[in-house]
Amino acid sequence: MASPNAAQIARLTNAETDMVADTDVLGHIRRQNDKRNAQASAEGWEWWTSLSETLADRYSNVYQLEHSMAVSSYSDIHKEIYGVRPRGMGISDMTLSELDEAMEELTGQEGVYTT
C-alpha cells in the first residue's frame, strides 16, 4: 500500500499522522504482540494469534500496516453481513479513522477496529 495521498493526508487525525511518521513497523508489531500476549495471559485465554513479524518488510510505516489490516477487516465484516465483499466503495481511499467509523456503522459496535 502506498502512503496516504494528498486528499487523505488532509483528513488524517493526529494519531494517524504519527503512524505515518513511525517507520519502526517491526517495533510496532512487537509492541502489539506483547500487548495481546499480556492480555491473553491476564484473562486466561487458551488460544490467540499474533501478527507475523515478516509483515514489517511489506510496509514503510505503521499507518500502512494498520490501514491494510483495517481494509481487510472491513471487507471481512461486510462479507459476513451481506454475503459479498464490498465493491466500488472506495474503502482503500478511506483513512484509518474513517474505516473504523464505517465498521462501527456496519456492526453497531464501538471500537471494532482499534490499534
C-alpha positions as CSV (number, residue, x, y, z in Angstrom):
1,M,0.0,0.0,0.0
2,A,1.2,3.5,-0.8
3,S,1.4,6.2,1.8
4,P,-1.7,8.3,2.1
5,N,-2.4,10.6,-0.9
6,A,-2.9,14.4,-0.6
7,A,-6.7,14.1,-0.1
8,Q,-6.2,11.5,2.6
9,I,-3.5,13.5,4.4
10,A,-5.9,16.4,4.8
11,R,-8.3,14.1,6.7
12,L,-5.8,12.3,9.0
13,T,-6.1,12.6,12.7
14,N,-3.1,13.5,14.8
15,A,-2.7,9.8,15.8
16,E,-2.8,8.8,12.1
17,T,-0.2,11.4,11.2
18,D,2.0,10.0,14.0
19,M,1.6,6.5,12.4
20,V,2.7,7.8,9.0
21,A,5.8,9.2,10.6
22,D,6.6,6.0,12.5
23,T,8.8,3.8,10.3
24,D,9.5,1.2,13.0
25,V,7.0,-1.3,11.8
26,L,8.8,-4.2,13.4
27,G,8.8,-2.5,16.7
28,H,5.1,-1.7,16.4
29,I,4.3,-5.3,15.6
30,R,6.3,-6.5,18.6
31,R,4.6,-4.0,20.9
32,Q,1.2,-5.1,19.6
33,N,2.1,-8.7,20.1
34,D,3.4,-8.1,23.6
35,K,0.2,-6.2,24.5
36,R,-2.0,-9.1,23.1
37,N,0.1,-11.7,24.9
38,A,-0.2,-9.9,28.2
39,Q,-4.0,-9.5,27.8
40,A,-4.3,-13.2,26.9
41,S,-2.3,-14.2,29.9
42,A,-4.1,-12.0,32.3
43,E,-7.5,-13.2,31.0
44,G,-6.6,-16.8,30.8
45,W,-7.1,-17.2,27.1
46,E,-6.4,-20.7,25.7
47,W,-5.8,-19.7,22.1
48,W,-4.9,-16.5,20.2
49,T,-2.8,-15.3,17.3
50,S,0.0,-12.8,16.9
51,L,1.0,-10.6,14.0
52,S,3.8,-12.1,11.9
53,E,7.0,-10.1,12.2
54,T,7.6,-10.7,8.5
55,L,4.8,-8.2,7.8
56,A,7.3,-5.5,8.7
57,D,9.1,-6.0,5.4
58,R,6.0,-5.1,3.4
59,Y,5.2,-1.7,4.9
60,S,7.2,1.6,5.1
61,N,5.3,2.9,8.1
62,V,2.9,1.9,10.8
63,Y,0.0,3.6,9.1
64,Q,0.3,1.5,6.0
65,L,0.3,-1.7,8.1
66,E,-2.7,-0.7,10.2
67,H,-4.6,0.7,7.1
68,S,-4.1,-2.6,5.3
69,M,-5.4,-4.6,8.2
70,A,-8.4,-2.3,8.6
71,V,-9.3,-2.6,4.9
72,S,-9.2,-6.4,5.3
73,S,-11.3,-6.3,8.4
74,Y,-13.9,-4.1,6.8
75,S,-14.1,-6.4,3.8
76,D,-14.5,-9.4,6.1
77,I,-17.2,-7.8,8.2
78,H,-19.0,-6.6,5.0
79,K,-18.9,-10.1,3.6
80,E,-20.2,-11.6,6.9
81,I,-23.1,-9.2,7.0
82,Y,-24.0,-9.0,3.3
83,G,-22.6,-12.2,1.8
84,V,-20.3,-10.4,-0.6
85,R,-17.1,-8.4,-0.4
86,P,-17.6,-4.6,-0.9
87,R,-17.0,-3.4,-4.4
88,G,-16.7,0.1,-5.8
89,M,-17.0,1.6,-2.3
90,G,-13.5,3.2,-2.3
91,I,-12.6,1.7,1.0
92,S,-8.9,1.9,0.1
93,D,-9.3,5.6,-0.2
94,M,-10.7,5.9,3.3
95,T,-8.5,6.9,6.2
96,L,-8.0,4.6,9.1
97,S,-10.4,6.5,11.3
98,E,-13.0,6.6,8.5
99,L,-12.7,2.8,8.2
100,D,-13.2,2.5,11.9
101,E,-16.3,4.5,11.8
102,A,-17.6,2.5,8.8
103,M,-17.0,-0.7,10.7
104,E,-18.8,0.7,13.7
105,E,-21.8,1.5,11.4
106,L,-21.8,-2.0,9.9
107,T,-21.7,-3.7,13.3
108,G,-23.4,-1.3,15.6
109,Q,-20.4,-1.7,18.0
110,E,-17.8,0.9,19.0
111,G,-14.1,0.1,18.8
112,V,-14.5,-2.7,16.3
113,Y,-11.1,-1.9,14.9
114,T,-8.6,-0.2,17.2
115,T,-4.8,-0.2,17.3
